[in-house]
Amino acid sequence: MTIPTIDESTITLSREIYISSASSGSGDGTKNNPYIAVNGNLDLLLSSFTIGESAKVYLNVGNYTITKGIKAPKNFILIGADKDKTIIKLNDNVSKQNMSYPHVRMFVDNYWSNLFVIKDLTLDGNWDGQGV
């Protein structure tokens, strides 16, 4: 089975969003003034309100977390600055006894997406208490 490649230069998305991690601040989502993921938390910034129906999201170097999961839009590209320096930790926000991990929804909520690309970053799904 051959996996098709996608030429991203031919895809037009409704928004381009830039995000950086910091302890405080704000921004307008542009390259020169990125949104600030306070303490790396991406939950609010990757909500459907922020992204809209389609977006290309650039994450600057940093450590990020997702605790609530996101619903990917119809067309979504998430690009890190470097696979070894841009890390999204998929955090469990429930106890280790509860196996309902909401961040899994990032992948399943929009099963029929036209385009869903994640590249140049690391997704860390190792949460505390995993396997216990």
Secondary structure as GFF3:
##gff-version 3
##sequence-region A 1 132
A	DSSP	three_ten_helix	8	10	.	.	.	ID=ss1
A	DSSP	beta_strand	16	22	.	.	.	ID=ss2
A	DSSP	beta_strand	35	38	.	.	.	ID=ss3
A	DSSP	alpha_helix	48	51	.	.	.	ID=ss4
A	DSSP	beta_strand	54	59	.	.	.	ID=ss5
A	DSSP	beta_strand	62	66	.	.	.	ID=ss6
A	DSSP	beta_strand	75	80	.	.	.	ID=ss7
A	DSSP	beta_strand	86	90	.	.	.	ID=ss8
A	DSSP	three_ten_helix	102	104	.	.	.	ID=ss9
A	DSSP	alpha_helix	105	108	.	.	.	ID=ss10
A	DSSP	beta_strand	115	119	.	.	.	ID=ss11
A	DSSP	beta_strand	122	124	.	.	.	ID=ss12
###
